[in-house]
Amino acid sequence: LKQGGDIGSLLSRTCHMHMQTLSAGIGQELEIDLKFYRYTAPRHSWLPHRSAQHSDTCRRRPSEEEPCHQLEAWMVRAWQRCTGMLLVVSLLGCSPTFPTKRAIMDRSVGNFEALTIRASKVGGTSFAQCVDCLRRLLRLRAWPCSRFWSHRHFKVATYNLLRGDHGGARRHAEIAAAAFAEIISPDPGAGLRPPLYPDQRCLLTLARGGCLQCDDIPGGQAAVAAHIGKLLSARRPHSTDMALISHFRIDICEVEVEVRTLAAVSLEYHCSNEPERRPPLSRQLLLTLLKQKPLSWWDLPFGKLATWRDILRSSREGSALAADLGAWMAPSLVSREEVLQAIAQREMKQNGLAPATILAGLRHWEINRAMLGSSATAAMEYTRALLKKPRRHFASAVGIVAHLRFAEDREFISAFEAD
């Protein structure tokens, strides 16, 4: 694969190695009888032409009475659905005595990643095909061949199977939810070896690709929140966990213990300013997490928050975050009248209230669109003016639009999205 070699030859060698271990279940898994298939037949194409006639022929299983070429086309298609999974399994290594293991793959993760990316695309590049290949690989964890898999390589392989820009569509919700449930379930082969866990970024790809909601997952919101709680408890970066909380709209009260601990540890790191350590949460993610609840809910030392605010102010990149943090720490310092007057201004004032302070005041005083009255139009223009400096005010502009529910105005939201 790496040097453009013949995939049929590689697959023949791979299947010969696997046949003793996989012969019992592989026939049922592939839905075809492998011993009657010629792996290196020159008339077969491993990437069939995607014409409409060919697709219609390969989508359904032909009967034995139909012409032989239609049966062979279906067999190629059926075999192709599992080829990527078999190649990835061979790269993971099913036997410690595999003689050509070093020739096929290097021990370095970088080379292994490049190989698994190419191998996984053999079975198809659509979202449904990638999810199907991932589910097949996850089920193989219960087989004895998984005893020789590397945990690090397994995580790389599972992530590469779903790698790509798949977009999102509700028609994929069923298969995405099934794969999501298999990932958060216990490892079926944990008794054979140490547990093998997929890359948790797969969960985010499945959630977005299938437009998943909590009701789509077996166990509902409780199962999703329980798994996110386990992820937050681990010592690792938590950007994916925060994205899952945002996607499924999980209330952080359901993972209160884990979130409080994570916020305290992250705040301690940013106040100590030790660059050699890797923060559990970045500055932006920590502030985003804190803003989901008022200051009184967190019960964090006010002195630590003030120290972090001063550190942010002293750095050029953190000045906007410092203003946002200060507004969250003391939203009551700005009166309701000052907030209404500031947001009604059509132009941004140099010495006026910061947009982050205005947003914090809107949330603190629970000001809605009805309270603005005739100033609602001016407030819309104010949010559009904020986008002229997106690096500093983009998050505040989006927050004001969401809080005042300006998205319900189709004409405004079209112009806002265009800006």
N, C-alpha and C positions, 0 to 999 in steps of 0.2 A: 504493500500500500504506500509506504513512504517513498519508494523509488519508482512508483508507477508500474509495479509488477502485475502479473496476471492474477486477478482476484480469484478465478476458478481454481488455480493451482494452490493458492494459499488456503482456500476454503476446504479443498480436499484433504490437505494435511491437517487442518484444524479439526475437521469432522472425524478423521481417523483417530485422533487423540481422544476426542470426546466420546467415541461410540461406546466404549465399554461402560463408562460412567452414566451416560445419558440415554442409552439405547431404550431403556424401559419407558421413559416418559417423553422422549423427544418426538417420537412418532405421533403421539397424541397432541403434543404441543404444536407441532407444525401442521398437523392435519394432512400430512402426506407421508408416503412410504419412501424413506430416503434411499433405500437400497436399489430402487428402480430409477434413480435420477442420475444423469451423467453431469458431474460437476463442471467438467471442462469442455463440454460440447460447444464447438465454435458457432453453431447456428443460434445459440441462445444469447440474449443480451441481458446483462445484469441490471441495466437501467433501461427498461423497456420504453419504446416510443410512447409519448403521452397523447396520442391521437384519440379522438372521441370513440372511434370504433374499437381501438385496442382497450381503452378503459372499460367500455361496456362489456367486452368479452371477458376481462380479467376480474370484474367486480363480483360476478357470480360463479359458483362452481358448476362447470358443465357436466352433463351426463355422459355415460360411456358410449351412448349412441352417436354423439356429436363428432364432427371431424377431429382427427388426431391433432391438428395444429392448434385447435381451440383448447384442447385439453392440455397441451404442452404450454400454451400461453398462460393458462390459469396456474399451472404448477410453478412456472417461473415467478408469477406474481405472489403466490402463496409462500414460496421459498424466500423471496425477497423481503417479506415482512419480518422474517426471523434472522436474516443474514447479519444485520447490524448487531443484534443481541449476541449471536454466536461469536462474532469477531471480537466484541468487547470482552466476552467471557474468556476467550483464548488469550487476550492481552492481560487480563487479570491474573491468569496462570492457574490451571486446574491441577497441575502435578508438579511437585518439587523436582522431579527428574526429567522434566521436559527438555530434550537435548537442544532445541533451537530457540530456547527462551531468550537468551541474550542476543541472538541474531535478529529476532523479531522486534524486541523492545529494549530500550535502555532503561536503567534503573532510575534515571532522573525523571522527576515529575513533569518537567517541561516537554520532554520527548514523548512521554506517555500521554500527555494531554493532547498533543498534536495528532497522535495515532488514533486515539479514541474519538476525536472530533471527526476525522475522515471515516472511521469505521462505522460510527453511529449514523452517518448520513446515507449509508448504503441502503438501509431499510426504508428510507423515505424522509422527507424534510417537512412534511406538514405537521401541524400540532398533534393531530390524532395519531399519526404514525409514530411520532416521538414518544408520546405518552404510552402507547401500546408497547414499544420497545422497553421503556423504563419499567413498566409493570412486569414484563417477562423477566427482566433482570432481578427485580425485587423478589419474585417468587423463587428464583434459583438460590436464594440464601438458605432455604431449607434443605438443600441437597448437599451431600458430602463434599462435592467439589469446592464448595465455598470455604472449606477449612484452610485453603492455601491462598486466599485472597488477602491483599493488603488493604487495611482500613483506609489508609490515605489515598490509595489508588481507586478504591471503590467510591469514595466521595467525589473524586475528580471525574470518574466515569459517569456517575449519575447526573452530575451537573451538566456535562457535555452532551448527554442525550437530549436534554431539553434546551440546549443553548440556541439562541436565535431570537429574532423579533417575530413573535407569533401573533401579536395583536390580542384581541379578546372577543369572544362570541359565546353567547349563552347556549348555542347548540352543542358546545363541547363540555357543558357543565357536568354531565353524567360521568364521562370518562375521567375528567379532571378530578371530580370529587372522589371517585374510586381510588385513583392513584394517591390523592391526598390522604385518604384514610389508611392506605397501606404504609405510607411513610411514617405517620404518627403512631402506628400500631407497633407493638413489641416485635423484635427481630424473631422470625420463626425458627432460625437456626442458632439461637444464642446458646443452646446446650452443646453444640459441636465446637464452638470457638468463641472468642470474645465477640460481643455484639458488633454488627456492621450497620452503621447509620448512614443514610444518604446525605448529600449536601442539603442543608436546610434552605438554601436558596431555591431549590426545586419547589418548595411549598409556595413561595411567592410567585414563581412562574406559573404554576398550576392555578393559583387563585386568580391571577390576572388573565391568563389565557382562557379560562373557563368562566370568567366573571362570577366566581363563586360567592355564595353567601353562607352564613352560618347554618342555615336550614338545609343546605345541600350536603353537609358533612354528617356522617353517622355520629350521633351523640350531640349534634347541634353546637350551640355556643359554648356549652360547658366543656365539651371535648377540645374545642379550639383554644379556649382560655387556659385549660389545664396544660396543654402542650406548650403554649407560649410562656406559661409560668416556668416550665422546666427549662426552656431556652434562656430565659432571663436569669435563671439561677446559675447557669454555667459561666465559667470564666472565659469569655470570648467577646469579640465585638458584637454589638447588638443592633446594627443598622437594619438587618433583615427582620428581626423581631419587632422593631418599631414600625416597619412597613406593614407587617402582618396585622398589628394592632390597628393601624390606620385603615387598612383595606377592609377588615371585618368589623370595624367600628366597635372594638372591644372597650368597655369601660375599665379604666385601670384599677377601679375598686375591686374587680374580680381577681386581680393579681397584685393586691395591695402590698403584701409582704415583700415580694420580689422587686416591685417597682421602688419601694422606699429604700431598700438596701442598695439597689443599683444607683439611684439618684445620690445617695449619701457617698458611695464610693467614687462616683464620677466627679462630684463636687470636690471631694478631698484631693483627687488627682489634679484637677484644673487649678486649685488654689496652691498646691505644692509646686506646680509648674516644672515638672520633671520630664524633659523631652525624651529620655531614654525609655520611659514606660509607655505602653500602649493604652490609651484610655478606653474604658468600657463603652462610653458614649462620647461622641464628638461634642464640641461646644454647641453647635446648632441643634443636634439631636437632644442634648440635655435640656436646653432651653425650651424646645418644643414639648418635651415630656413635662417639664415643670408647669408650663402654661395650661396644661389640661385641667389643673386644679388650682384653687386659690392658695396663697401663701400659708394660710392658717391650716390647711389640710396636710401639708407636707411636714410640718414640725421640724424644719431644718434650722440650724443655727443662723440667726440673722447676720452675725459677724462674718461667717464664712461666705454668705451670699454677697455681702458688701465688699469683701476682699476680692471675690471673683469679678464683681462689677468694676472695681478699680483696675484690675489686671486687663480686662477687656478694653477699658477706656485708654489705657496706655499703648495699646497696639492699634495700628492703622486698620487692620482687617476686622477688628472686633468692636469698633466704635458703634456700628449699627446694632450689634448684639447687646452692647452695654446699655444703649437707650431702651431697647426692648425689655431687657432684664430689669432696669430701673422702673419702667412703667408697670411691670408685673408686680414688683415688690411693693410699690406704694401707689396703687390706682386711686385711692381716696384723696390724694393730695390735690387732685384736679376736680373742681366742682362740676356739677351737671351743666350749668350755664356756660362755663368755659369750653366744655366739650362740644356743646351744640353750636356755640359761636365759631369755634375753630373749624369744625367740619363743614360749616356753611360757607366758608371762604372758597372762592373760585380759584384763587391762585395760592401757591405755597409760599408762606412767609418765612423769611430767613430766621427771624427771632421768635417765631410762633411755637406752638406745641409740636413736638415730634409726632409723626404718624403712629409710631408704636404707642406713645402715650395716649393718643386719641382712641386707638383701638382698645387699650386697656380700660380707658374711661367708659367707652361704650358698653363693654362687658360688665364693668363694676356697677354702673348705674342702670344697667338693663334697658338701655335706650334702643327702641325699635324704630322701624321706618315710619310708623304712624306718628310718632312724637316729633319727627322732623318737619312734618307739614309741608309748607311750600319750599322749604330748604332741601327737599329730597333731590331735586334736579341739580342744585349746586353741589350737593354731596356726591352725586354721580360724577360730575365733572372733576371734583377734587380727587376721586379715586383714579380717574384716568390720567390726571396730572401727575400722580405719584409714579406712574409707569415710565415717566421720562427719565427717572433715575432708578432703573430696575435693580441694580446691585444693592442699593440701600433700602428701597421701599417696596419691593415686589411682594414680600410676605405680608406686609401691613396692608397693602392695597387689596390683596386677595382676602385677607381676614375681615376687612371692613365690608367688602362686597358680600361675603358669606354671612356675616352677622346681621347686616341690614336686609338680607334676602333680595339684593338687587338682581340676582340671577333669574328671578321670576319675570323681569322685564326683558322680553326677547330682543327688542331693538337695542337696549343698552348692552346686554351681554354679548351680542354679536360685535358691537363696536369695541367692547372691552377685550374680547378675545383677539380681535384684529390688532389692537394696540400691543 
